[in-house]
Amino acid sequence: MTVNMMATPLQQVKERFETKGALVKALESLSKGGLWIDRLNEDKGLGRVSNAKLLHLHSVLETVKARFGKRDSLIDEILTLEKRSKDKDYRTRFEAWSTPRLWDHFKALEKRVRAAS
């Protein structure tokens, strides 16, 4: 399915998921299995988050799940690329980060490593 990049976030949600509720359900199903640290405000929930942020989060979680399976594997890969895989304190620092932040850090690190070689 091709998503029109010029479409508004609402149009993208309707095109890919039909409703915002379906997008929220898709995110909730992705959030299980070690991909997500739950920092969600229980009173508000995902239903109050903007469509653009929900689409970005869905994209990141799908990519991380397809490439690594879970957050811990992504953290392991970051530590391997930084050649600090045995540093437990450094790992603890990354465990507090959100999945989108980890993914952005990984992409930048991967780019740096590729440029250096």
N, C-alpha and C positions, 0 to 999 in steps of 0.2 A: 504494500500500500504506500503510495507516494503522498507525502504531506506537502501542501503548498506552503513554502517558507514565507510568502508574503501575506498569508492568512493571519488574522488576529488569533490570539490565544483561544478565545471562545470558539472561533470557527474550527481551529485545530482539534479542540476537545470534542466538538460535535462530529467532526469528520472521523476521528479515530475511536472515540468511546461512546458517542451519542449523547451522553449526559455527564455532568460533573460527578454525580454520584457513582457512575460506573468507573470513572477515573480514580476516585477515592477508593473504591473497592479493589481495583487493580493494584493501587499503591499498598493497601493493607495486606494483600496477598503477597506482594513482593517483600514487604517489611518483615515477614516471618522468615526464619532460616538464617539469621545472622547477618543480614545486610544492613541493618538499621539500628541506631541507638535511639530509643524512644525518649525524646525530649518534648513531646507534644503536650500542649495545654489541654487537659482533659475536658475543661469546660467549653472550649472552642472547637477543638478537633480539626481535622484536615478540611472539612467543608468550608471553612472560612478563609482558607489560604487562597491566594490568587491563582487563576488558571495557569499563568505563565510559570509560576514557581512549581506548581504541581506537575506540569509537563516536563520541566527541567528535572525535577526529582525522579519522575518515572523513567526518563531517558537515562539518567545516571545509574539508577538501581538496576535497570535492565542490562546496561552495558557491563557493570561490575559483576552481576550474576552470570552473564554469559562468558565473561573472560576469566573470572576468578572463583566464582561460586559463592563466596562470602567475604565479609570485611576482613577477617583474620588473614586470609590468603593475600588480599590486597596489601595489608600492612606488612606481611612477610616479604612480599615482592619489593615494597619500598625500602625495607631494611636491607634486603639483598643488594639492590641497586646502589644504596648508600654505603655498602660494605660495613654495616653495623648490625648484622643479624644476631649477634650474641649480646647486645646491649639491652638489658631488660628495662632499665629506666627510660631509655629512648623509646622503646616499644610502648611503655605505659603512656607516654606523651601522645602517641598516635592513637591509642585506644580511646582517648577522650574526644578525638576529632569526629565530626560528622562524616558520613560517607561521601557526600559531594566534595567536601574539603579534601578528603583523602584522595579522591579521584583526580582533582585538579593538581594536587601536589605530585601525584604519580605521573601525570601527563607531562608536567614541567620537568620533572626529574628524568623521565625517559628521553625527552627531547635533548636535555643537557648531556646525557650519556651518549646518545647517538651523535651529537655534534662533536664530542670529544674524541670519538673513535674514528 
